[in-house]
């Protein structure tokens, strides 16, 4: 159990330190003794490079979060470049992804502040279209979908339980439709 916990901690530390500018260590001797963790509160900021390293750690599953604002920054304006890169690297390295679909805050949510804390959508029809587009695009690469993250805390969800249930039901119905 201790070894498993240590592996998880190491993976979290490593993945929070990886950036596009800092290549992954190629040998054990290249792993620094002291790992400096950038100021990233409560989050692992994933890059596609992580997926080339996970198999070396013995990992074959992980999750990513897709924020609405990152793939649809404006209504009907889609940008899948970052998500496509991550999905492709996961596929190339036989990593099974669980994709967490999150509203965050964007043009279509009740709250508009520049935050990753999720807010209920103003219109469930827009949310359904977002989910439909994402799931349609990645249905051949992703089998497991999650809706939001820790919706029982204000850090991750600003809406009510009823609003979350509406989002969950909409996402579930839409994913099954795809």
Protein Blocks (a to p, Z undefined) as FASTA:
>chain_A
ZZmmmmmmmmmmmmmmpcfklccdfbfklpcfbdcddddehiacddfklmmmmmmnopab
dcddddfklmmmbghiacfklmmmmmmmmmmnopacdddddfkjafkbmblcdcfbdcdd
fblklmmmmmmmmmmmmmmmpcbdcedjhklbfklocbdfklmmmmmmmmmmmmmmZZ
